[in-house]
Amino acid sequence: MIDLAWLTAWSQPLMRTGQVILILALAWLAQRILTRGISRLGNRYPQLPAELLVPLRGLTRWLILGSAFMLVLERLGVSAQVLWGALTGFVAVAAIAFFAIWSVLSNLFCALLIFALGPFRIGDCVEVLESADKPGVRGRVLDINLFYTTLEDLTGDAPGTWVQIPNSLFFQKAVRRWRNGDVPAARKIEP
């Protein structure tokens, strides 16, 4: 007679393993079908920009994988309410932290862009314009660091003083530049 006691002892873990494998296989299949459908949609309608299709495929992939991960954890005995509570708490804290350090991150990213693209260099004369009819801050670039660009003020109001401009301002305003510090004569400002 065959002893089937081991089968009853292992039936639950085997069943859960099969369910997890089925969830992962279905998620992989759904992800492949949907991303291939998005690619075909892009091929069929060439007026759809690739800049839209690439993030759409990525979003689809992450939504399916995230859902599959949640289902697998639920099958392994983790409560869905606990998972959603932890996930929403983490997202809320991350959103608050992101908004709290947004200006710092913006200046850091803009500093990287200044270093990589080189819109101006140390020694150049730049002017950050307020608008088309108003002059802005003009000066010779003395230093570029991760948060500020330091200019030697050349406007005539306080010559020789230093002005620190946040790096993000160079990408928000129009900037006039003169290479090698060749500064034109100061303009007269009409009232």
C-alpha positions, 0 to 999 in steps of 0.5 A: 500500500502506498503511503500518501501522508507526505502528499497531504503534508506537502499539498498546501506548499505545492499548491501555493508554489503552483499559484505563484508560478501561474501568477508570474507566468500570466503577468509575463504573458500579459506584459509581453502582449500589451507591450507588443500591442503598444509597439504595433500601435506605434508602427501602425500610427507613425504620427504617435511620437516615440517619446510617448510610446516608450514611457507607456510601455514602461508604465504598463510593464511596471503596473503589471509587475507590481500587481503580480508582486502584490498577488504573490505576496497575498498568496504567501499570506501577507495581507493586502490591506497591510501592503496597501497601507505600507505602500500608500504611507511610503508614497505619501512620505516620499511625496512630502520629502520630494516636495521639501527638497525640490529646489535643492534637487532642481539646483543640483540637476541644473548644475549637472546640466551646466557642467555637461552642456557648458552654456557658459564658463568661468570667466565669461560675462553673463546677464540673466534677463528679467524680461525683454524690456528689463535688464537683469543681473550682469556679471563675470562668472567667478565660480560654478558649484552644485547650488549657485553660480557666483558672478562679479557684479558688473552693473555699475550699481555696486561694482566688485560685489559678488552675486550668487544666482541659483543654478535653476534660474539659468534655465528659467530665464533668458541668459545673454553671454559674452565669451572671455569676459568681453563685456560691452559698455553698460547700457543706459536704462530709460525710465 
